[in-house]
Amino acid sequence: MSNLDQIKEEICNIGRRLYHRGFAAANDGNISYRLDEDRILCTPTGICKGFMKPDDLCLVDMEARQLAGHREMTSEIRQHITILKHRSDVRSVVHCHPPHATAFGMVREAIPQYLMPEAEINLGEVPIAKYTIPGGQEFADAVLPFVDRSNIIIQANHGTVSYASTVEQAYFLVETLDAYCKIVLLARSLGQVRYFTQEEAEALLEWKRTRGISDPRQDTTDTAFRESWRETGVGQRAFPPPAFQSGSANESNTHRESLVQAITEQVIAALNTIKRQ
């Protein structure tokens, strides 16, 4: 089996894993792999990723022109190309709709930090990119503020895009993120989550630094992506941040004010209903 055949088989295998994990329903999702400087192997549009065959895959160039394949390339290939052009270390890109991570993107809730060492080491802080209509260059460019600082991005009201040196590694980022989001949602249903202390958070960031694992928060325990939240509408409402994070007091006050306002509106509505009876 040639190297090209092996890559095709791996893409199909990851497609099946995405489908059976519920990360790509029906024809959702897309996968790509950079073969060399000019050619990319990618999944076609309009096909279930759980039932792809190697012959279904498409060959495209770095300008989004299809070179080979009897099916039409994915309509979101421009985002893959944008990532590959900005990250020379990346060879594979995986886009899908993992339910728990996508839910955070729908409500624009920042992914909580400093709750699990595995998530901190393997993911770091996960940004949420602004929503744009999928497929065009604006959609592709939405990842640019984050592509050099994270290996996985949540797309508001859409899904996730992850990237790594292999297809499997890009997939594992999705699996790790969705499992983490599921755990924190389960924990929140039991009560308020308990964050690491500032000392514990700093120790984890130092552990990553000494092992050569880059993290944009290594000079601070605060979020690295706060400057993007205003444009995207991201906040920390369901998961108020750790006390040691900059701006956490303001976030808590905003959360309390919003809660008081919502309760007040409900009370007034109930009183008005009583008056009309």
Helices and strands as residue ranges (DSSP letters): H 3-20, E 30-34, E 39-42, G 54-56, E 58-61, E 66-68, H 77-86, E 92-96, H 99-107, H 117-122, E 128-129, H 137-141, E 152-155, E 159-164, H 167-190, H 198-210, G 226-228, H 229-232, H 248-276
